[in-house]
């Protein structure tokens, strides 16, 4: 179209199952380049055409291409994202690559220009003289936050950030003295287990190794730290089975308790759960009660039904204690005394089910204040719930829900809230907060060949 938005004409048509992601002018304004995405084959390609939509040339075909810009010097600079075959290398890395272009066709082979780490360069834009490149520096991270509760858990002071790195940190559980939080993090490469006291800035490493380790929690008697573990696999290939592992509460060699089937999905890459977020939701998962006499519960399944099995850290699986039919993704938590569990479906933000164990009746607790529920945690005395989710007016919230369904807002933010964990003494709540940071950066004296 012209500069007044008139005389629009169609240049290209793309077949079903594919989309145009971006278009860019050539330096002389005589051609257009565009990025095509084929959703079924997962292929991406940059092509160019003249201003009548003809003389189509393939410039660059690579499924790793995220976005691109056509430079004044006649080359195309693109962001390529690739997953390392080494599971300990961290999340997918992104770099700028260049390919020469003449008369709308590639000249030469793509060459890497940068060695970035920890972020993805997006929305590339270059000045007319080719000396400055602007981009959005985008990366995801999550951290453990802790808030002090007041008025029997109906109010919370402004929470403070406990983990201070720029990697993925998710809370798993508290120590029994309410002084430390157990969490897992990929700050060393793979997901490992850590413990951090509330008044410390540094965490203590409890377990290292190439396996993906998640959800660290104390056993009911406090003698063991339990967690789920999945073996390292080739990039892009999720593991099919994992293990529930125990290690001494003071640290030491790990021992397998039993095998588990399935994989809950990546806790490192954003997933679609109504919105594109970092999340730890999924099955298999487990919880341990605070009562020394109680048994831990393993949850398996997910899509249409979740089954619950009791287990002991030493003797392993004990018996089936119930199941729940679900319609899509769901979240749950075990009461401190192990006598019941709370469960919610992400697609049913108006209710929470309370299931008595073993295999007892189910009570429906009607709730309000959510567009979607993302996670649930019991209060220390089992009299209420702490629930996170998206609010009808936007943003995400942490609410305290009484046994009668009364809802009180504790905290609201634009970030993603998940996994509220109330300390055993009932004075604090820890939770995960995931953010996506997007800042505009410029690269000075950028003059690719």
Order of alpha helices (4+ residues) and beta strands (2+ residues): beta-beta-beta-beta-beta-beta-beta-beta-beta-beta-beta-beta-beta-beta-beta-beta-beta-beta-beta-beta-beta-beta-beta-beta-beta-beta-beta-beta-beta-beta-beta-beta-beta-beta-beta-beta
